[in-house]
Amino acid sequence: MKQFINQFFATVLTGILLAMPVTAGVVSGAAPDFALKSHSGNNIRLSELRGEVVLINFWASWCGPCRQEMPLLDELHNKYKALGFTVLGVNVEQDTYQARKLLKDMPVSFPVLFDESSVVSKQYDVIAMPSTVLVDRNGNMRYLHKGYKPGLEEVYLEQVRELIRE
């Protein structure tokens, strides 16, 4: 019954979130620091990545656009990691079973972190799936994207290149 209720609310929430328009914007201020356990079992702290450009992508296994975006983020991560760029995928689900299952079917090379208690999601005011924040080498938030539509990866690419050149 609990799984049915969780799936019902996930389906309703997906419908609400997918009805939201995709938005993008420039943001400023220090990126809130956090430490979360990764899929590999290690803890990763954002502040330890200072000096790199970081794309933080908040996602959920039930989110279709998230699934569509993940392989594209993996390509971006692999293309620019040697230049000081990394992607952090932050799964927002309380129960990580479906996320771990998805990662078996669709493995990615970037670190995937689990925000089971929604602490980090609240710090970043995540209200849409997926939500993506780009952080510069000094630890400052620079760009925010809420939602995903095909073609948005070109915008990510442009913004990542800009931040890497700084």
C-alpha atoms as one frame of an Amber mdcrd trajectory, in Angstrom:
protein
   0.000   0.000   0.000   2.829   2.401   0.890   4.447   1.836  -2.501   1.101
   2.457  -4.241   0.635   5.734  -2.372   4.211   6.832  -3.131   3.764   5.975
  -6.812   0.407   7.788  -6.919   1.883  10.979  -5.466   4.954  10.698  -7.710
   2.659  10.437 -10.740   0.567  13.418  -9.656   3.677  15.446  -8.834   5.231
  14.538 -12.187   2.143  15.834 -13.949   2.290  19.083 -12.030   6.021  19.548
 -12.545   5.923  18.647 -16.222   3.175  21.203 -16.737   5.535  23.885 -15.477
   7.394  25.791 -18.196  11.123  25.323 -18.571  12.839  28.361 -17.116  16.425
  29.491 -17.071  18.098  32.350 -15.368  21.198  33.925 -14.027  21.671  33.520
 -10.288  24.292  34.819  -7.893  25.640  34.181  -4.456  27.610  31.398  -2.884
  26.377  27.909  -3.629  25.197  26.343  -0.357  27.727  23.738   0.733  26.589
  20.193   1.337  27.888  16.675   1.821  25.957  13.651   0.585  26.633   9.958
   0.213  27.301   8.916  -3.367  26.159   5.869  -5.312  29.681   4.476  -4.872
  29.392   4.839  -1.078  31.739   7.813  -0.651  30.670  11.119   0.836  31.123
  14.056  -1.516  31.243  17.640  -0.281  30.633  20.462  -2.740  33.285  22.705
  -1.153  35.922  20.056  -1.917  35.287  20.730  -5.608  36.231  24.419  -5.282
  38.401  25.311  -8.256  36.205  23.299 -10.617  33.098  24.259 -12.537  30.261
  22.132 -11.149  26.887  21.365 -12.673  24.489  20.181  -9.955  21.516  18.340
 -11.427  18.580  17.503  -9.136  16.610  14.546 -10.505  14.194  11.732  -9.692
  13.775   8.275 -11.231  10.075   8.913 -11.988  10.893  12.064 -13.992  10.858
  11.440 -17.755  12.818  14.589 -18.678  15.430  13.626 -16.046  15.919  10.255
 -17.728  16.178  11.938 -21.108  18.762  14.417 -19.854  21.063  12.031 -17.946
  22.996  10.567 -20.920  23.514  14.095 -22.266  24.900  15.256 -18.920  27.192
  12.225 -18.908  28.551  13.210 -22.336  29.125  16.770 -21.121  30.875  15.496
 -17.981  33.186  13.241 -19.956  33.972  15.879 -22.569  35.064  18.574 -20.090
  36.193  16.785 -16.914  39.858  17.119 -17.926  39.367  20.905 -17.968  38.132
  21.070 -14.372  34.433  20.370 -14.823  32.204  17.883 -13.061  28.550  16.965
 -12.924  26.929  16.021  -9.631  23.608  14.236  -9.984  21.524  14.677  -6.830
  18.662  12.221  -6.533  15.825  13.712  -4.466  13.849  10.578  -3.581  13.440
   9.410   0.019  13.639   5.775  -1.081  16.668   5.261  -3.341  15.627   1.837
  -4.662  14.201   3.088  -7.986  17.117   5.495  -8.495  19.659   2.718  -7.955
  17.699   0.490 -10.332  17.730   3.223 -12.974  21.489   3.661 -12.572  21.973
  -0.054 -13.298  20.001   0.325 -16.528  21.476   3.713 -17.424  24.919   3.988
 -15.838  26.631   7.370 -15.755  30.245   8.248 -15.039  29.557  11.343 -12.944
  28.954  11.074  -9.196  25.338  10.478  -8.198  24.410  11.595  -4.689  21.352
  10.786  -2.592  19.395  13.548  -0.826  17.002  11.208   0.995  16.036  13.773
   3.623  15.620  16.648   1.085  18.007  18.891   3.024  20.027  19.898  -0.043
  16.952  20.187  -2.257  15.514  22.672   0.254  18.806  24.619   0.399  18.599
  25.073  -3.373  14.823  25.709  -3.438  14.225  22.846  -5.868  10.611  22.970
  -7.039  10.877  21.427 -10.527  12.357  18.223 -11.905  14.978  18.337 -13.147
  16.611  21.452 -11.728  20.166  22.332 -12.658  22.557  24.824 -11.069  25.922
  25.788 -12.557  28.573  26.782 -10.029  31.768  28.608 -10.987  35.310  27.805
  -9.824  34.922  30.177  -6.847  31.866  28.339  -5.537  29.318  30.895  -6.742
  26.019  29.980  -8.383  25.847  31.422 -11.873  23.014  29.773 -13.805  19.780
  28.043 -12.833  17.577  25.894 -15.070  14.199  24.514 -13.993  12.903  21.718
 -16.183  14.356  20.230 -19.348  13.461  20.265 -23.026  15.545  18.797 -25.856
  18.085  21.368 -26.973  18.744  22.737 -23.472  21.998  20.773 -23.451  23.312
  23.288 -26.022  22.724  26.065 -23.492  24.516  23.996 -20.826  27.421  23.526
 -23.229  27.698  27.265 -23.876  27.529  28.110 -20.162  30.028  25.402 -19.167
  32.496  26.644 -21.802  32.093  30.206 -20.541  32.738  29.229 -16.923  35.708
  27.013 -17.807  37.355  29.910 -19.689  37.093  32.247 -16.674
